[in-house]
Amino acid sequence: MEAAFWHQRWEENRIGFHQADFNRWLQSWWSAQQQGEPVLVPLCGKSRDMLWLSGQGHPVDGFELSSVAINSFFSENKLNETVSAEGPYQCHQHDSLRIYEGDFFAAPELGRRYRLAYDRAALIALPTAMRRQYAELMSRLIEAGGQILLVTLEYQPEQQRQPPFSVGEMEVRTLFERHFQVEVLGRAAELDHPRVLSGQLSYFDEVAYRLVRRPEA
């Protein structure tokens, strides 16, 4: 998907994928994770989940293409930021929370790997071909034994052909099982979602997975 698409969505404030509250799966699953371990948050937008992770004692590295999203995150949460060039990115930083402005697919140029990652709106934002590239990139960025909390959406794909996309369990396993052990943590039906209530979608489920990076072959 072209970068211009996402820049336009943010500039026009068409961000129905943005979640104002902390994600339920993040709050229920993350308590077992080690404090102080940096967390990778790809395609982070202006997600307040980064504040929650920071509050649990984690340094946070978010990656976001849109300067509008990044500026909104810091202004809406009343956070001072410093901005500096780092590799191919502009790094916006407040204490140990950093958001890298630019193309996430350039992340290997920073030379970092992570033991923890959180994806609520990255995989489901990408079209099919880019999802394969994304899964491969995540396998490069996550250390052996590292974990990803992945949250996806499922609905009848023919009923909506724009992001956030429906990504079912079979596709998640096809994308990730080569490099990760895949465990379904839970599923929640969004019965009160506006598009379900209006009849546009027959169902709208949020599904959470734990992905554990396999040792290098």
Buried (B, 14 or more C-beta within 10 A) or exposed (E): EEEEEBBEBBEEEEBEBBBEEBBBBBEEBBEEBEEEBBBBBBBBBBBBBBBBBBEBEBBBBBBBBBBBBBBBBBEEEEBEBEEEEBBEBBBBBBEEBBBBBBEBBBBEEBEEBBBBBBBBBBBBBBEEEBBEEBBBBBBEBBEEEBBBBBBBBBBEEEBBEEBBBBBBBEBBBBBBEEBBEBEEBEEEEBEEBEBBEEEEBEEBBBBBBBBBBBEEE
